Amino acid sequence: MESSKQAQQSEEKQQSRKRYDHLRAIEKQMNEVHLTTKVAEASPLEGYENMSFEEKNQGKYFTTFPYPYMNGFMHLGHAFSLSKCEFSVRYQKQLGKNVLFPFAFHCTGMPIQAAAYRLKREIRTGNITSPGALPGQPKHSTQYEILQQLGISEEDIPKFQDPLHWLHFFPPHGMQDLKDFGLYTDWRRSFITTEVNPFYDSFVQWQFNTLKAKDKIRFGNRPAIFSETDNQPCADHDRSKGEGVGPQEYTLIKIRCLELPASMQEKFADKTVFLVAATLRPETMYGQTNCYVLPEGEYGVFEMINNEYYVCSERSARNMSFQNMTKEHKQYPCLQKVSGQELIGLKLKAPLTKYEYVYALPMTTISMFKGTGIVTSVPSDAPDDWAALRDLQTKKGLREKYNVLEEWCNPFEPIPIIEIPGFGNMAAVKLVEEMKIQSQKDKDKLTEAKDKVYLKGFYEGVMLLGPCANMKVQDAKPIVRKQLIDNNEAAVYYEPENEVTSRSGDNCVVALCDQWFLTYGEEQWKETVKAHVKSENFNAYTPKTQQEFEETLEWLREWACSRSVGLGTKLPWDTQFLIESLSDSTIYMAYYTVAHLLQAGSFDGSVEGPLGIKASDLNDAVWEYIFKQGAYPEGCAIPEESLKKLRGEFEYWYPLDMRASGKDLIRNHLTMSLYNHAAVWEDPKYMPRSIFCNGWILVNGLKMSKSTGNFLTIRECIEKYGVDATRMALADAGDSLDDANFDENVANSAILRLFVLEKWISEEVKKHVPAEGLDFANQPQHDLWDQILDNELNYAIELTTKSYNDMRFKQALKHGFFELQALKEDYLIAKHGNVNPFLLLKYVETQLILINPIVPHFADYCYQTHVLPILEKSVNLQKPAQKLLINQGWPKASKAVDSGKTKRVYDYMKSVKSNVRMALEKAKHGGKKGAKAAKGKGKEAAPVEEKGLESCVLFVALEYPEWQKNTLETLQQFEFIDNKIQGNYIQAVKSSITGPKQGLALKFAAFIAKEAETVGKEAALEIATPFNEVDIIDQNRQYLFENMPGIKNISVYPATTDVEIENSKNSREAALPGKPSCFFF
């Protein structure tokens, strides 16, 4: 038995491998054809100079994907995001547009250099293997091990000690993987970044000179996320954790110690000592009743400038040392450690509060990894503060646990400081009571309470105390903050919004750095970009993405664009600095338009381009001529005809039509790209026209991770599933900002589906379509099933077209592939061999065209092998057949989609067929759904003997009973929006139908309302079907009742028939118009 099972599994495995090998052979064959024919290479159309801007833009499509960083092989995450460009550009090509999808590789920044130097250090010290991880902790591989895991040989690994080796190793591998993946790319336009490529280096220098000339780049001391190891700001791409995290600005409240813990008295008795608390709401300091410390927390005493001593967490002191706050810059020696328990009960002087003194009290929910570990307490407006203070005031046991005296907390009542509409002047007290929050441990409820009051208090609250009384809180905040700082009662303090780890491995801080920065957020510049984003000339595809862009524009501010070390382009006016990796990659889409003419597809520009231009011939004036209609530069070494050609390429392809990216880049790169386009060109017509963003890709529902074994490179996907099955699974994964799921079962099933479809096409075309071709002027009259097939194809074309237009590739796959599979089988069954060859050929060609953007190798192979030879021999075609499927054009519906009778009839028959089979299965088992029925709760299911059934009667309702008619007529009075009924229809039905049928009428109304959402308002509310159901069933028995073993007699009767059939009463009564009921016996 076991041996037989193993043999079966072995056979299944062999068959699966044969299917994979067959599809891979197809993919390799067609990939070679596509690359040899250079179908993806694009140039401006002849005569484009005479086109208007609108004409040109209607006929071309230019899409890009953020060039991937080249510190490794490209993986499934890259494939998922770039597939949006890939599917889109192929679709647009099939629409007949001139399309361009270039692809380059990013090498700018710290990660490559940091990895190379780390490898050099490991080899030098001999520490090439990592120690075993502690239990429950992830193992951190050495750089040597990482390269081993990438498949780099022991012999080649030492070469990677040179950062430049990475630039020459990974990009060619990336290109080859993408070529094998079938990417529709003009590879002549590929390049790498950094000064290694002097052409791109010159372009970036022009960009930055342009921005500086427009006062968009300035120099100053600014807060920046900073890597101590690298000794420079840590840009997003230089981080292994915390991409998108920026500096958070706090007000550091200085709460003076009026007495000290015993352990500190000897050292600090004559010193000025403060407990310092970081707050985002300095205007609320009027309401301080105490401050909080974490009893188990470890604090330190640190010397600051002006002979002041701060008590805070060591982590926050480290941040302060990089912000010119400690006595010595970047030094923060802990003069003494002190526990939170020791600080409890300290008498303190808090600024602005009415209380002469307050005390330090315990709070158990403080995080030592946020702020300073010291928390100000404003219980009138902060639910957490009030919950903790109330606990101490009312719970004697809690006070005793932390040695808290009652007089430290009980006399200190919350102070009304802000009037908030709907909450009064004690918002926190009110909410804690209303929400029945029991203690400071009710974290979820306290978070909810804070969410309710925090923003409302800030934006709608009015101050009650101080010089800003009667002023809006948001207006008072900067005034109160300045007052505190001017009085030396507070200071400005920054720390990262969340944890940031550099690729060099250190935990980053916020440092005040002398640096060059882009003035993002500057009001006029921001308004220009905002106007574009909100205009009809920009498409974000989803409301959520649109909202993300608008929100980012509100908070994105000055951005450090320079750093000291790494790879990249030097700032042209201050060459001690390099341009950071996000800043050199905002308008390079423009460079794509001319790259092929400058560097001929050589990554580093080492091969002379077709115009013979040298990088040394390029300067700002040349770039101005190309990109901004500048004058021909005096003394230029490049012939003006060559520059005109470069300018022509740019003017033809710009603006960018669509950029696709992961959602994480909205908050930096994508918004920066909009800013830079607005600044460099100062013309709305050159702004990017659309940006599509997707979520991250999961694999089988889990985050991709090497440690869990579900990390897949593009190469591994090809080797495991093949190209087109991988692409199909990527299309099926999802298209929203939510995380998508690459399901390996979908990829595996795609192999089977494509293999079976190719076999079906081959067999059915040979069987039904004459090899000598067809005369398209002499087509037979369509019968009902021909009409159904033609209409369903039209419907599929319409839905699939809309899905591609909306960048909804999962839906495109659904409408253009999955839904068409059942259609072909239905047609063949119903026609019983009498197939219309014209329609069959149309079906196959349409099917292949609709899925070609997603599975181009498979689709083009089937077209060239099974369709094209027949089309080439056929006569009276509407248009000549093209050699490549992508040039065949997008199908047009042969007539308007018939949502009326034809589709209704087909949907009706599918429904009847499905319902008959379910009813038969149920009847076989005595009314049970399935082969077993449970004997009782908790008992084993027992087999149910199948009944021997021979006959089937279908009862067809010609009309609804009177009470159902009345219900439908009532529902017809209501408005439907998107097929959803509006208003209180239940109450209307209740009023119009009284008596014993009322309960049934209400259930029927709810059923019809739900039905309308699926089949549409008109169909759901019809009093009778628009066709004769009895005739339709009788005329389509071949289709409806095929494969029903044992059933010999099938009869169809109106539900009102006089024919007596024993025990059929319930079935008769169950029939509704459009929903026949079945009775088996």
N, C-alpha and C positions, 0 to 999 in steps of 0.2 A: 504493500500500500504506500509506504513511505517512499520506496524506490520509484513508484509510478508518479507520485506527486513531484519528486525531484526531476524526473524526466520531463514532466509537463512544464515545470518552471524553466528548465534548461531550454526547451523548445520555444517558450514564450520569449525568453531572453534573446535567443538567436533571431527570432522574427523581428523583435524590437530593434536589434542591431542592423538587420537588413533594411528596415524602413529608414533608420537614421542614415545609413550609408547611401541609400538611394537619394535621399533629399540632399545630403552633403555633396554628392556628385553633381546634382542639378545646380546647387548653389555655386560651386566652384566653376562650373561651365558658364553659367550666366554672369558671374562676377567678372570672369575674363572677358566676356563679350562687352560688358558695360564699360570696363576700364579701357579696353582696346579701342572702342568707338568714341571714347572721350565724351560721352553724352552729357556729363555734368560740367564740362568746361563752358563757361558763359562769356559772351562779349556783347557790347551794345548792338542793338539792331541797326542795320544800315538806314541812314536818313533820320536818325533820332534827333539830329541837330535841328531839324525842321518841325519837330513835335512840340506841342505845348507842354508845359509842366504837368498838366492833368492827364494828357494823352500818354505821356511817358510813364507816369506812375500807375495808370490803369493796366499797362501792358507788361510791367516787370514786377518781380518779387525778390526782395533781398532780405535774407534771414541770417542770424548769427547766434552762436552759443558762447558763453564766457570761456575763453580758452583755458583748458585744464592746467593745473600746476604739475610740473614734470619732475616730481621726486619719487616716482614709482610708475607702475603700469596702470593703465586706465581700467576702471572697475564698473560694476553694474550701476552704481549711483550716477556715474558720468553717462552711461548708456541710456538710463531712464530719462534724464533731463534733455540730452541732446536728441533723443528720439522724437521729441516734440517738434524740433526744427526739421528733422529728417522726414517725418510723416507729412508735415505741412508743406515742405518745399516740393516733394514729389507730387502731392495733390495739386499744388498751384501750377506745376509744370504740365500736369494732365489737363488743367483748365485751359492750357494754351499760352501761358505767360512765359516770358523770358526770365529764368530764375537763377539766383546765385546764393550758394551756401558755402562760404569759405571756412577754413578751419586752421587755427594756429595753436602754438603751445607756449605756455607762460613759464618763465624761469626766474622772474624778478623776485627779490625778497631774501629773507634770512633762512628759510627751512633747508634749502639745498646746501648752503654754506655751513649751517650749523650741523647738518648731518655729516658732511664731509669732514669737518674738524673733529666731530665726536668720534668718527671712525678712525681718524689719524691718532687721536689720543688713546683709543682702545688698543690699536695695533702697537703703539709705542710702549704702552704699559703692560701689554699682554692680557688685558681684561676684556677678551672678546666674547666671553660667555657670561650670562647673567646668573646670579645666585638664585636658588630656588625660592619661590614666593612663600611668604608666611601663609598658614592655613586661612582660607577665606579671603586672601588678597590676590589680585591679579599679578601675573608675572610680567615684569617690564623687560622686554628684550633689548639686548644691546644693538647698536647700529649694525654691527657685523652679522648678528643673527637675523636682523630684519632683511638684510640683503640676501642672506642664505635662503630665507623664506620666499623671497621673490624669484628664486631659482638662479641667482648669480653664482657662477662657479668660484671655487676657492682661489683659482688662479687669477680671476678677474676682479675679485673684491678689492684688493689693494689699490686698483686704479681709481676707485671712488673716493680716495682721500683728496683728490683734486676736484674742486667744485665744478670746474669746466667739463670734466668727463661726464657728469650727469647730463649736461646740456647736449652732448653729442650721442648719448646712449639712449635715453628714454624717449625723446621725441620721435626718432625713426620707428621705434617699436610701437608707439602710440599711433602713428600714421598707418603702419601695416595692419594693426588690429582693426582700425576703423575702415580701412579698405576692405578687409575680409568681412567686416560687418555689413558692407554694402553701402556705406555712407555716400550720399549723393553730393559729393564735394568737388569743387574746382581746386585740385591739389596744387595747381600752379601758384596759388596765392598763399601758401603756407609759409610760416616763418617762426622763429623763436624771438623772445624779447631779450633785453639787456644790451649792454654796449658790445657784446660779442657780435651782434648784428648791427653794423654801422648805419644801415638804411633806417631801421626802426628807431635806433638811438637818435638819429637826426630828427625824425618825425616827433618823438616825445619832447626833445629839446624845443622844437618850434612850438608845440602845444603849451609848454610851460612858460616860454617867453611871451606868448600871446596872453596867457592868463595874468602874468605879472604886469604886463603893459596895461591891462584893464583893471589893475588894482584888486585882482581876485586872490592874490597871494601876498601875504605879509609875514613879517618876522616879529617874534615876541616871546615872552615867557608865558607858557600855557601849560595847563595840566594835561598829562598824557599817561596812558597805560604804559608802564615802563618795566623792562627786563633788566634786573641788576646784573645778571650774568652777561648779557649782551651789551650792557651799558648804553642802551638807547631805547627810544620808544618801541613798543612791541605792537606792530600793526596786526590787523585781523589775520592775514595769511601767515603771520609768524607765530601763531598760537596753536597749541595742541588742544587747548580747552578755553572756552570763553569767547569764541568769535562773535562779534557784534556788541560785546560789552564795552561800555565807555566809563569815564570817570563820573562818580556821583558826588555832587557838591553838598556838603553839610555845613551847618553852623555849629561850631564847637563851644558849648556853654561851659563857662568856667565857674564851678561851684566851690567856693572857698571853704577850706577846712578851718573851723573855729577851734577844733581840738584834733588830736592825732591818736591813732592806736598806740598802745604801750610800746609795740615793737619799733615804731618810727620816731618816738619822742627824742631819743638821744641824738639821732642824725639830723632830724628836720625840725627841731623845736623852734629854731629861729628863722625858718625858711617860709616862703610863701608857697603853700601847697594847695592844689585844686584837684577835686574830682572833676574830670572833664567828660561831658556827655555830648554825643553827636546827634543833632536833631535836624529834621527837614522843616520844622515849624517854629522858628524863633519867636514869632508873634504871640505864641501861646504861653510864653514864659511867665506872663502875669499870673498864671494859674498854678504855679508850682506849690505843691504841699510837702514834697519830700523828694528824694531821688532813690533809685533802686540799684542794687548790686546783686550779682549771682553768688549765693553763699559758697558754692563749691568752686567758684571762678578763681583763677590765678591772675593777679594783677601785679603791676610793677610801678616803681617810682622812677620817673625819667626827667632829666634836667633839660629845660628848654632855654630859649634866649630870654633875656631880661631877668635872669635869676629866678625864674619860676619853675616849679616842679609839678608835673602832672602825674596823677594816678590813673592808669588805664591799662588796657591789654597790651601785650608786647607787639601783637600784630598791628595794632593801630599806631603804636609808637614808631614802628618801622616805616609806615606810610608817612608819618609826620616828619621823619628824618629826611625824606626826599622832597619835602615841601618847605624847607628853610625854617622849620619850627624848633628843631633840637639845637642844642648848644653847638654841636659840630655837624656839618652837612653830611648826611648819609650815615651818621653814627648815632646809635641809640642805646648806650650801655644802661642796663637795668641797675640802678643804685641799690635797690632793695625790693625783694618780692614781698607781697602782702596778699593774704587770702581775702576773699569776699566776706567771710564770716568776721574777720577782724575789722572790716569797715562798717559793719552793721552797728547802728547807734551813734555814729559820728555826728556831732553837731555841726551844721553847715550854714553858710550864707549863700542863698540862691538869688541871682539877679532878678529884679522886677517884681517878685512876689510881695504880697502885703505882709507875709509872715517875717518876723525879725530873724528867725532862724528856722531851719527844718532839719530832719534827720535822714541818714542813710538807712534804708529798709531792705529786706530781702524780697527778691522776686525770682521764682523758680524757672521762668520761661525765657530768661535772657540768653541770647546767643553770643558767645565770645568771638564769633566769626563775622559779626556785622557791627559796625560802629565801634565804640571803645570798650564795650562791656559795662559801661555806666549809663543808666537811663534816667532822663528827667521824668518827673511824674506830674501830669496835668489831668487829674481824675475827672474834671468837669467835662472834658472833651475827648479823652482817650479811654475807650472801654477797657483795654488791658490794665491801664493804670488804676481805674476805679475798682475793677474786680480784685486786683491784688491788695489795694489799700483796704477795701471792705473786708477781705479775708482776715487781715491783720487786726482790724478794729473789732471784729465779731468773734474770732476764733482764738480762744485762750490757748488751746493746745498748740496752735501754729506759732503763737508768740513765744511760748515756752520752748518749742523746738529750736528756735533761732535766737533765744535769749533777748527777745524784744520786750522792752518795757512799754506798758500801755500808754504812758504819756508821750511816747515818741510818735504815736500814730493817731490816738483818739481825739485830741483837741484840734486836729488839722482837717477841717472840712473842705470839700471842693469849693473852688471860687468861681462864680459865674463871670466868664470873660468874653464869650461870643454868643450872640443871639442868632440861632439858625432856624429858618422857616420850617415849621413842622416838628421841630425838636426842642425849641425853647432855648434857655440859657444854661441848661445842664444836660446836654445831649447824651453824654456817655451814661450818666446816672439813669436817665429815662430809658435808654435802649436796653441796658443791662437788666432793668426791672421788667420791661415789657417782654423781652425775649427769654425771661426766666433763666438767666445765666447764673449758675450756682457758685462757680469759683473761677479762679484764674486758670484752672486746668481745662475748662471748656473751650478748647482751642478753636474748633470749627465755628462755634457760635460767636466767639469773640472776633474771629476773622470776618464773619458776616456783618457783625455790628460795626466794625471798623470801616468796612467797605461802604456801609450805608451812610456813615456820618462824615468820613474823612473828606471826600471831594466836595460834598454838599456844603460842609462847613467852610472849606477854603474858597469856593466860588460864590456861595450865596450868603455866607455868614457876615455879620456886622460886629465890629469890635465894640466892647462896652467899657474898656478901661484904657488909661494912658492917653498920651497926646493924640493917638489915632482913633480915639473913641468916635463912634458913628461912621467910621470909614469901613469900606468893604475889606474883608480879611486879605484878599489877594493883593489889594493896593497897600495895605498896612505892612505886609511882610517885609519888603525891602527897607522900609523906613525904620521899623523896629530893629531889624538886623544891623543896619548901619549904626544905630544908636548903641547897641550892645558892643559892636566892634570898636567904635570910637571911644567908648568908656572902658575899654580893656576888660570887658566882661564876657567877651566871646572872640572867636577867631574863625577864619575860613579853613575848612578841612576837607580833603578829598580822599576817597578810596574807590576801588573798582566796584561797579554795581553788583557784580557777582564774581566768583573766583575766576581768575585768568591764569593759565599756565603757558609759558612760552615753550617753543619747540626745543629750547635749550634745557628745559626741565625745571626752571625756577618759578616760584609763585610771584606773580607780578604785583607791583604797587602802582600808586599814582604819584608821578613826580612832576615838579615844575621844571620845564625844559625850555631852553632857548632853541627855538625851532621855526622853520618856515611852515606856514599853515594856509590852507584854503579857507576863504571866508564864507563857507556855506552858512546859510541862515541869514545872511545880510538881506535886509528887508526887500529891496527892489529886485535883487537877484532871485530871491525865494518866490516873490509874487509872479515873476515871469514864468518860472517853472510850474508853479501852482496853476497858473492860468492855462498852461498847455495840458497838464494832467487832467484838468476838469473840462477840457474842451472836447468837441466832437472829433477832433483830429487825433485823439489818443484813445487806445483801447487796452484796458487791463484785463479784459475777458470775464472777470468775475467781480461782483461787488466787494468781496472780501479783499481781493488784491488791490482794487481801487482804494479801499479804505486804508490799507497798509501804506500805500504810497502817500496818501494825504496826511496820515499821522506822522510818517517819517519826515515829511517836509516841515512839520510843525516843530519837531525837536532837534533835527540834525543841525549841528553847529560847527564851529571851526574845527578843521580836520588837519592834523599834523601830516604833512606830505613829504617830510625829509627824515632821513636817518643816517647814521654814521657808517655802518658796515652792512655787508650783504652784497647781493648781485643786483645790477640794474643800470640805470642811466644817471649820470651825475647832473646835479642842478647846474644849468649852464652859467649862472652868475655867481655861484658859490660852490665850487667843485669839491669842497671838503664833505659835502652832503650828497647822498644818493636819493633819488625819488622813490618813495615807498611803493609797495606792490599793488595797492588798490588805485593809487593815483596815476600810474602810468598806463592804466587799462580802462580808460573811460570813453575815449573817442577813437580807439584803434579800428573801429568798423570802417572809418574813412580810409585808413591805410590799406585795408583789404582791397579797396577798389583799384589800387595802383600797384600793389605788391608784386603781381606777376610780371609787370613790365620793368620792375626795378631789379628783382633778384631771382626771377625765373624758377621759383619753387625751391631754391636752395635755402635751407633753414637759416643760415647765418649770412646770406648775401654774398657768399664766396664765388658764386657763378654769375657771370655777367648776364644781365637781362637783355631782352630783345632790342631795347633802345640804346644799349651801350652806355648807360648812365653810370657814373661812379658815385659812390657815397660821398666822396670828398667834393663833388660838384653841387651837393645839396646844401641849402642854407635856408634861413627863415623866408627870404624873399622868394625863393623857388616854391616853397610850400604855400606861401600866400598866393602865388600865381595859380597853383593847382587847385587849392581848396577854397579860395576866397576871391577869385576873379581879380587878383592883383595884377599890376603892370609887369611886363616882361622885364626881369632884373637886368640892370646895366652890367655889362661885362660878364654875363652868364655864359658858362662853358657848355651849356646844354642847348641844342637848337630849339627854336621856339616851336617848331612842328612837333617835336617830341613832347614838350610841355603841354601843348594843346591836346595831344593824345591822352596824356595823364589827366588833364582837366576834364576831358570829355568822358572818361571812364567814371570819374567822381560825379560829375553832373548827371550822368545817366542813371547810376545806381542809387544815388542818395535821394531821399532820406532812407534810413533803415526801416523796412516794413514790419519786421517782427524779430524780437529778441526773446529767447526762451532761457529760463534759468530756474534754479532752486529758490525757494522762498526766502532762504537766509540772506540772499544778496539784496533784497529790497531795502534793507536798513543801511546799506552802505553802497556797494558798487553800482547798483541799478539807479538809485536816486542820484548818486554822484555823476553818473553818465548823463542824466537829464540836465543837471546843473552845468556840466562842462559843454555840452552841445549848445545850451542857451548862451553861454558866455563867449565861446569861440566864434560861433556863426551869427549870433544876434539876429536870426531870421527864423520865424516859426516854421517855415517850409522845410528846414533841415533837421527839425526835431524828430526823434524816433517816433514812429506812428503807433507801435503797439509793443507791449511786453507781456509775455505769458509766464506765469510762475507756477511751479508745482511743489508738492511736499517732498519729504524724503522717502526713499524707497526702503521698504522692509523686505525681508526674504522669508517666506512662509510665516509671516506675521511677526517676525522678530527683527530687531535692529541688526543690521549687517555687522558682523564681528568675526575677526580671525579666531578669537578664543572659543567661540561657540561653533566654529566650523561652517558658518553659512556666509562667509565672505567670498564673493565671486568676482574675478576679473572678467573683462570682455572676452579675453582669450579662453578662459575656462568655460564660459557660457557657450561659446562656439563649439568647443570640444565635447561638451556635455549634451547639448540640445540641438546644435546646429544654429545657423543664423536666423532663418525665418521663424522657427519655433520660438527662439528667444525674443525676436521682435514682436511676435504675436502676444507673448506673455507680458511684454512691456506695455503694449497697447491696452491689454486687459487690466493692467495694474491700477489705473485710475488717473484722473486729470485735474483734481482739485488741489487746494492748498493743504488739505489733510494728507497725512502720510499714506503712500500707496503701498500695495503689497504685490511683490513678484512671487507668484505661486508656482513652485516647481511642478506641481501636478498639471497646471495649465500648460506649461512648456512641454511636458511629456505628452499630454493629450494632443497638443498641437501637432506633434510629429505624426501621430496616428491619423488625425483629421486631414492633414495635408496629403499624406500618403494615399489615404482612401479616396480623397477628392480627385487626385491626379489619375488614379486608376479608373474611377467612375467616368471622368471626362474622356479618357482614352477609349473606353469601351462603348459609351453611349454615342459619342460622335461617330465612331466607326460604324456602329449599328444603324444609326438613323439619318446621318448626313452624307450625301453622295460625295465621294472623294474627288469627283470631277468638277465639283463646285455647284453653285446655285444661281438661278436667275432671279434676282431680287425684284424684277418687274412682274414676276408671275408667281405671286404667293397665294396659297389657298385661303378660302374664307375661314375665319376663326369660329370655332365652336365655343361652348361655355368655358371649358377648361383652358383653351387657348387664350380666351379673354382674361381668365383668372391669372394665368401665368404672366401675360403681358402687363396686366394692371398691377400685379404684385411687384414686378420688376420696376415699373414706374414709381411705385410707392417706395421701394427700397432705394432707388436713385435719389428721390427727394429727401428722405430721412438721412441717408448717408452723406449727401452733399451738405445738408445743414450741420451734421455732426462735425465734418471736417472744417467747415467754415468757423464753427464755434470752438475749435480745438478740443473736441470731445472724442478722443480716439477710441475709448472703450465703447462708446455708443456707435461710432462708425463701424467697429468690428461687429457689434451686435446686429446692426441693421444691414451691413454690407456683406456679412459672412454667415453668422450663426442662423439668422432668420431665413436665409435663402437655402440652407441645407435641407430643411424639412419640405420646402416648397418644391424642389426638384423631385423628391420622392413622391409627394402627393400627385404631381403632374403625371409621372410615369405610371403610377398605379391606376389613376383615373382614366388615362388614355389607353391603357391595355395594349401597348405596342403601336397604336396609331398616332405616332408623335409627329408634330409639325416641325420639320427640320429647320426652317427659318427661325422659329421661336427657340428651339433647343440651342442653336448656334448663338442666338442673341443672348440667351440665358448665360451660356458659358462665357462669352466675351464680356458681358456686363459684370458677372461675378468676378472675373479676373481683374477687370479694371478697377472695381470698387475696393478690392483688397491689395492692389498693387503698391500703394504707398507704404503698406505695412509689411507685406511679404513679396518684395519685388523679384526675387530670384525665382521662386515658385511660380508666381503669376506670369512672368515673362516667358518662362520655359513652357508652361502649358499653352500660352498664346502662340508662341513660335512653332511649337510642335503639333498642336492639335487644331488650331483655329486659323492661323495665317495661311497655311497651304491651301485651305479651302477658299478663303477670301481671295487669294491671288488668282484662283481659277474661276471665281464667280464673276458674273456680269451684272451691270446695272446697279452697282453699289452707289450709295449716297456720297461716299468719299473714298479715295484710294486707301488701301490698307497700308499701314506703316510697318517697317521692319521691327521696330522696338515698341513694346506695349506702352511705354511712357509717352510716346509720340502719337499714340492712337487717339488721344483726346478723351475728354470726360463724357460719359453717356448723357444724353438728354432724354427726358421722358417723352415717349412717342405721342402722348396726349396728356392732358391734365389728369392728375391722380383722381381716380373714380372712388370717392368715399361713399358712393351710393350703393346701387344694387349689386354690382359685381363683387365688390369687397365684402358687402354684407352677406352675400351668398356663400363666399369662401369661408368667412369667419363662422358662419352658421354651420357649415358642413364640418369644419374642424371641431367645433364645439359638440355637435351631435356625435361625431366619431369617438371623441374622447369620453363623453358621458355614457355612451352605449357600452364601451369597454369597462368602465368603472362599475356600471350597473351589473354587467355580466359577472365580474369578479366577485362582487358583493352577493349576488344571487346564488352563485355556486357554493358559497359557504354559509348559507342560511341567514343571510343578512349581515354577516360579519365582514369587516373590511380586512381581508387578508386570509392567510391560510390557517391561522390559529386563533382560538378564542380563549380568554382566560377563564378559569373555573371560579375565581374569586380573588379578592385582594390578598396578596401575599402568597398565592398558590401558583404552581407551575402551569404554564399554558398547555392546553391539550389540543391535539390535532382535531380539526373539524372535517368530517367527511364531506367530500364534494358531492353536490347533487347532480344527477344526470339530467341536464337540460337540453332540449332539442329545438324549442321554438321561442321566437321573440316577437313581441308586438310593440310597435311604437304608436303612442297616442299623441296626436297633434292638436293643440288648442287653436281653434280658428279665431277666437276672440277671448278677451278677459271677461270674467263675471262682473256683474254690475258694480259691486263694491270696489273692485280693483280699477275699473274704468274711472269711477269717481275719484279714486286716489290719484290716478295719473293726471286727470284733468286738473285737480287741485295743484299738483306739483308743476304743471305746465304754466301756471300763473307766476312762478318764481323766476328770478333772474339767475342765470348760471354764468360764472366766470371761470374760465379754464376748466369747464365741465364740472365745477363744484357749485352746488346749490347754495344760494345766499338767503339768509333770513330764517325765521323760525317756522320751518315747514311742518314740523311735528305738531305744533299747536294748531296750524291751519287744518291739517288732516283730522285732528281731534275734534275740531269744531264742525267740520263738514260731514263727518261720518260718525253717526251715533249707533247705539244698539249693540248687538252681540258680535258684529264684525269689526268693531272699533279697534280692539286689540290686534287683530290680524292686519288691519289696515295700517296701523302704526309700524308694525314689523315690515310690512310690504313696502311702505314709504322709505324706511331706512335702507332696505335692500336696493330699491331703485336708485336712491341717491348715491349709494356706493357703486352701483352698476354704471351710472352715468360717468363716473370718473374714469372708467375703463373703456367703455364702448362709445361714449359721447352722449350728449344730451338728447339729440334727435332720436337715436336708436333706442335709448333707454325709455323714453317717454311715449313711444309709439303705441297706439291702441291695438294695431295689428301689424304684422310684418308686411313689407312691400313686395313679397313674392309668395307663391303658392308652396307651402312647406311640403305638402304631400307629394307634389310633382317633383320637387327638388330631391327628395329622399328616394323616390321611385326611380328617377333617371340617373342617380349616382350610387346605385347599390354596389357597383364594383369597387368604388373608393371607400364607401362608408362601412361596408360589412366584410371587407377582406380580412383573412386571418382570424376567423372566429370558429375554431374547431368545435365540432359537435352540434353547432346550431345549423339545423337543416331548413327550417321554415322561418321566414321573416315577413311580417305583415305590417302595414301602415294604415291606421284608421284615424279619422277625426275623433277627438275625445268625446264627442256627442253621439258616436255611432250606436246603433241598436244591437250590434253584434254582442252576444253574451260570452264573456270569457271569465271563467270562475276565478274569484279572488283578485280581480284586476281593479276593483273600485278605487283603492287608494292611488294606484298609478294613474288612472284616468284623471282624478281630481288634482294630481300634482302637475299636470301639463299646463304650460303657459305659452302664449304666443312667442315663438322664437326659442322655446325650451321644451322640446318633446320629452315625454317620460317613457321609460322602458318597463316592460313586464316580461319576465322569462318564465317558461314552464316546460 
